[in-house]
Amino acid sequence: MNRAGLAEILRTARARVRPQDVGLPAGTRRQVPGLRREELALLAGVSVDYIVRLEQGRGPRPSGQVIAALAQALRLDDDDRDLLFRLADHEPPQAGRIAMVVQPSVLRLLDRMADLPVLVLSAKGDVLAWNPLAAALQGDMSAWPRRRRNLIWQRFLGSSRCQVAAGPDEDDAAARASIGTLRAAQARYPGDPDLTRMIAELRRGSTRFDELWREGRSSQWRTATKSVRHPGLGTFSLDCDVMLLPDGHQTVLVYSAEPGSPGATMLDMLRVIGLQQV
């Protein structure tokens, strides 16, 4: 393990990433460029002390999962991600695993869509990237434990501040689409251990998930109008457009509303007050 090289890469990469690049509020009293160590620790699901030790070239060798989490939080491209793995004496991710890094071109698209809530999901529903307005809508997703930062897991086993697909019919359709998404992922990535572990956990922990899974039917996330139940703004409707990224089988979710509609008014309010509550 090249501790000095790993420390240097982590420090310089952290300085390049702005809070708003990863869906965090920027604030007005920042004394360092880029992310704070506390913010990187939150995004990667590790302790602040662990980040400090890594950046100082101390401590044990990080696991491959930790390196993958750091690479994603720091928005590294494939080459820099692979370098990070090798500096930590790990082989980079192999073919047959679900892609957990968002391409830089997609992240640039996310940056440009600042006035709409936007999320990027992995093939199994992991929330890989989001903008500040998505955090204002869904809640602070960086506060979810790293292994629980998944919309499907949250639907069946977790809870979030904002509930999307709040009506019974919508909820059933969304649940079935979640099952179909995991079935499609399992067909594409039968050897992915994280996917296998997640499905097993959902089947053990959720009777509803297990029943739907045993039905053997499939569906997919599709563009639809969603009812949103927000703790500060109440219930309103938004259009949710689903855009597929075929290279990594990732999905971009974009929430919007027709101009002049109640949903558009709620989005306007969210832009004003929502970010202050994240």
C-alpha positions in Angstrom: 0.0 0.0 0.0 1.3 3.4 -1.0 0.1 5.5 2.0 1.8 8.7 0.9 0.3 8.5 -2.6 -3.1 7.7 -1.4 -3.0 10.6 1.1 -2.0 13.0 -1.6 -4.8 11.9 -4.0 -7.4 12.1 -1.3 -6.4 15.6 -0.2 -6.2 17.1 -3.7 -9.4 15.4 -4.9 -11.3 16.6 -1.8 -10.2 20.2 -2.5 -11.6 20.0 -6.1 -15.1 19.0 -5.1 -17.6 21.7 -4.2 -20.4 20.9 -1.7 -23.0 21.8 -4.3 -21.4 19.3 -6.7 -22.5 16.4 -4.4 -25.9 17.8 -3.3 -24.8 19.5 -0.1 -25.6 23.1 0.9 -22.5 25.3 0.4 -23.1 27.6 3.4 -21.4 31.0 3.8 -18.6 30.4 6.3 -16.3 28.0 4.6 -12.6 28.3 5.4 -11.3 25.5 3.1 -11.7 24.9 -0.7 -13.7 21.9 -1.6 -15.3 19.5 0.8 -14.7 19.5 4.5 -13.4 16.3 6.0 -16.7 15.9 7.8 -18.6 16.1 4.6 -16.4 13.5 2.8 -16.8 11.2 5.8 -20.5 11.6 5.7 -20.7 10.9 2.0 -18.4 7.9 2.2 -20.0 6.4 5.3 -16.8 6.5 7.4 -15.6 8.4 10.5 -13.9 11.8 10.3 -11.0 10.4 12.2 -10.6 7.7 9.6 -10.4 10.4 6.9 -7.8 12.3 8.9 -5.7 9.2 9.3 -5.9 8.4 5.6 -5.0 11.9 4.6 -2.0 11.9 7.0 -0.8 8.5 5.6 -1.5 6.6 8.8 -3.8 3.8 9.8 -4.6 0.4 8.3 -5.2 -0.4 4.7 -8.8 0.6 3.7 -11.0 -2.1 2.3 -12.1 -2.1 -1.3 -15.6 -1.0 -0.3 -14.2 2.0 1.5 -12.1 2.9 -1.5 -15.1 2.6 -3.8 -17.1 4.8 -1.5 -14.4 7.5 -1.4 -14.0 7.4 -5.2 -17.7 7.9 -5.6 -17.9 10.7 -3.0 -15.0 12.5 -4.7 -16.5 12.1 -8.1 -13.4 10.5 -9.6 -13.4 9.3 -13.2 -12.5 5.7 -14.0 -8.8 6.3 -14.4 -8.5 8.2 -11.0 -10.7 5.6 -9.3 -8.5 2.8 -10.6 -5.4 4.7 -9.3 -7.0 5.0 -5.9 -7.6 1.3 -5.8 -4.0 0.5 -6.8 -2.5 2.9 -4.3 -4.5 1.1 -1.6 -3.2 -2.3 -2.9 -6.5 -3.4 -4.3 -7.5 -4.5 -7.8 -9.9 -2.0 -9.5 -13.5 -3.2 -10.0 -13.9 -6.0 -12.4 -16.3 -6.6 -15.2 -19.6 -8.1 -14.0 -20.0 -5.7 -11.1 -22.6 -3.0 -11.0 -21.1 0.4 -11.9 -21.1 2.6 -8.8 -19.2 5.6 -10.3 -21.1 8.3 -12.3 -19.4 9.4 -15.5 -18.1 13.0 -15.5 -20.3 14.0 -18.4 -23.4 12.9 -16.4 -22.2 14.9 -13.4 -21.9 18.0 -15.6 -25.5 17.4 -16.7 -26.5 17.3 -13.1 -24.7 20.5 -12.4 -26.6 22.3 -15.2 -30.0 21.1 -14.0 -29.8 23.2 -10.8 -33.5 24.3 -10.8 -35.0 20.8 -10.7 -34.5 17.9 -8.3 -32.3 15.3 -10.0 -30.9 12.0 -8.8 -28.6 9.4 -10.4 -29.2 5.8 -9.5 -27.2 2.6 -10.0 -28.6 -0.5 -11.6 -29.9 -1.7 -8.2 -31.2 1.7 -7.0 -28.2 3.1 -5.1 -28.3 6.9 -5.0 -25.0 7.7 -6.6 -25.4 11.5 -7.1 -27.9 14.2 -6.4 -28.2 17.9 -6.6 -29.1 20.3 -3.7 -32.8 20.6 -4.8 -33.1 16.8 -4.7 -31.8 16.9 -1.1 -34.4 19.6 -0.3 -37.1 17.3 -1.8 -36.0 13.9 -0.5 -34.1 14.9 2.7 -30.4 14.8 3.4 -29.4 11.5 1.7 -25.8 11.9 2.7 -27.1 11.2 6.3 -28.3 7.8 5.3 -25.7 5.1 6.2 -23.7 4.2 3.1 -25.1 0.8 2.6 -28.6 2.1 3.1 -28.3 4.9 0.5 -30.6 3.0 -1.9 -34.2 4.0 -2.9 -35.4 0.4 -3.0 -34.0 -0.5 0.4 -35.5 2.7 1.8 -38.9 1.9 0.3 -39.2 -1.5 2.0 -37.0 -1.3 5.1 -36.2 2.4 5.7 -37.8 5.7 6.0 -37.0 9.1 4.5 -38.2 12.6 5.2 -40.1 12.8 1.9 -42.3 10.1 0.6 -42.6 9.8 -3.2 -45.5 7.8 -4.6 -47.6 8.5 -1.6 -51.0 7.1 -2.8 -51.8 3.4 -2.5 -52.0 2.7 -6.2 -48.8 4.6 -6.9 -47.1 2.9 -4.0 -48.0 -0.5 -5.3 -46.8 0.3 -8.8 -43.6 1.8 -7.5 -43.0 -1.3 -5.3 -43.5 -3.6 -8.3 -41.2 -1.4 -10.5 -38.6 -1.7 -7.7 -38.8 -5.5 -7.8 -38.5 -5.4 -11.6 -35.4 -3.2 -11.4 -33.7 -5.7 -9.1 -34.7 -8.6 -11.3 -33.2 -6.8 -14.3 -30.0 -6.1 -12.4 -29.8 -9.7 -11.2 -30.1 -10.9 -14.8 -27.3 -8.5 -16.0 -25.0 -8.9 -12.9 -25.6 -12.4 -11.5 -22.2 -12.4 -9.8 -22.4 -9.1 -8.1 -22.1 -9.9 -4.3 -23.6 -6.6 -3.1 -26.7 -7.1 -5.2 -27.1 -10.7 -4.0 -26.7 -9.6 -0.3 -29.2 -6.8 -0.7 -31.9 -9.0 -2.2 -31.4 -11.6 0.6 -31.7 -8.8 3.2 -34.9 -7.4 1.6 -36.5 -10.9 1.5 -35.7 -11.5 5.1 -36.7 -8.1 6.4 -39.8 -7.3 4.4 -42.7 -9.6 4.0 -44.1 -7.5 1.2 -40.9 -7.5 -0.7 -40.6 -11.3 -0.4 -44.2 -11.8 -1.6 -43.7 -9.6 -4.6 -40.4 -11.2 -5.4 -41.9 -14.7 -5.3 -44.6 -13.6 -7.7 -41.8 -13.7 -10.3 -43.3 -10.7 -12.3 -41.3 -7.8 -13.6 -41.8 -4.2 -14.3 -39.5 -1.1 -14.7 -39.3 2.4 -13.4 -41.1 4.5 -16.0 -41.9 8.2 -16.5 -45.0 9.0 -14.4 -46.7 11.6 -12.3 -45.9 11.0 -8.6 -47.6 12.2 -5.5 -45.1 13.7 -3.1 -45.7 14.0 0.6 -43.3 16.6 2.0 -43.2 17.4 5.8 -43.0 21.1 5.3 -45.0 21.7 2.1 -47.6 19.0 2.3 -48.7 16.7 -0.6 -48.4 17.7 -4.2 -47.8 16.1 -7.6 -44.6 16.2 -9.7 -43.7 14.6 -13.0 -40.9 12.1 -12.7 -39.0 11.5 -15.9 -36.8 8.5 -16.1 -33.7 8.6 -18.3 -31.6 5.5 -18.9 -27.8 5.5 -19.2 -27.1 2.3 -21.1 -23.3 2.1 -20.6 -23.5 1.5 -16.8 -27.3 0.7 -16.6 -27.7 3.8 -14.5 -30.9 5.8 -14.2 -31.4 9.6 -14.0 -34.6 10.7 -12.2 -35.8 14.3 -12.9 -38.7 15.8 -11.0 -40.5 18.8 -12.7 -44.0 20.3 -13.0 -46.0 22.1 -15.7 -45.7 25.9 -15.4 -48.5 27.4 -13.4 -49.5 24.2 -11.8 -49.6 23.6 -8.0 -46.6 21.4 -8.3 -44.6 24.2 -10.0 -45.6 26.5 -7.1 -44.3 24.0 -4.6 -41.0 23.7 -6.5 -40.7 27.4 -6.4 -41.2 27.3 -2.6 -38.7 24.4 -2.3 -36.1 26.5 -4.1 -36.6 29.3 -1.6 -37.0 27.5 1.8 -36.1 23.8 1.1 -32.4 24.2 1.0 -32.4 25.9 4.3 -33.9 22.8 5.9 -31.5 20.2 4.5 
